[in-house]
Amino acid sequence: MQLLPYYRSEFIASCLNNETSWTEVLLNNNVSLWQREKEKFLELFRIMDEDQQLCLEYSVIIPLAYVRTGRIIEQGPGVGIAAGGVTCQYDDEQMLMTYSVAHHQMNSSVGRFLFKARSEISQLIDFSGTESRMKEIVG
C-alpha cells in the first residue's frame, strides 16, 4: 500500500486549510516536500516513502542567532542532537533542526505530528537572541 498519497492528502486537508503560504516544491513517487517562508525562518515538511518505509519530517532553517545552543549536544562537526529527538546540522550562520518519525512509530494524524515537532523544536529557539551565543554547543 502506498502511504505517501494518504499522508500528503491528510497534510493538505488539515494544514493547508488553516495555514497559509505552504508551497509544494517537490513531488515524485517517493517524496512530497513542502516549504513555507516565515519572517525569521524557513519551515519544511517532507513525507518520504523509500522501500515501503514511510517517514515524516518537519524541519526549520533558522539563523544561529536565535538558537539556544546550550541545549544541543554535539555529535560531530556541525551535527548535534537535543532532548526530544531533534537533530541539528549547523554552520557558522544557520541551523537546520529536524524532527522525524517513521510511519510505524506514528500513532496519530499529520496535524498531531506537526504539533509535536513544532513543540520540540520551539524549545531550542529564542527570538530575543539573549540565550544564543552565550553558550556553546555542549561537546
FENKAHU-V769462 format. One record per backbone hydrogen bond with DSSP energy under -0.5 kcal/mol. NH is the residue of the N-H (numbers start at 1). CO is the residue of the C=O. Records with the same first field share a line. If there is no record, write none. Layout:
NH: CO / CO
This chain:
3: 1
7: 3
8: 4
9: 5
10: 6
11: 7
12: 8
13: 9
14: 10
15: 11
16: 11
17: 12
18: 15
19: 15
23: 35
25: 23 / 33
26: 33
28: 31
32: 47
33: 26
34: 45
35: 23
36: 43
38: 36 / 41
42: 61
43: 36
44: 59
45: 34
46: 57
47: 32
48: 46 / 55
49: 30
50: 53
51: 49
53: 50
54: 52
55: 48
56: 101
57: 46
58: 99
59: 44
60: 97
61: 42
62: 60 / 95
63: 40
64: 93
66: 63
67: 64
68: 124
69: 67
71: 68
72: 69
73: 81
74: 72 / 138
75: 79
76: 79
79: 76
80: 88
81: 73
82: 86
83: 71
85: 82
87: 98
88: 80
89: 96
90: 78
91: 94
95: 62
96: 89
97: 60 / 95
98: 87
99: 58
101: 56
103: 54
105: 102
106: 102 / 103
107: 105
113: 109
114: 110
115: 111
116: 112
117: 113
118: 114
119: 115
120: 116
121: 117
122: 118
123: 119
124: 121
125: 122
126: 66
129: 126
134: 131
135: 131
138: 69 / 72
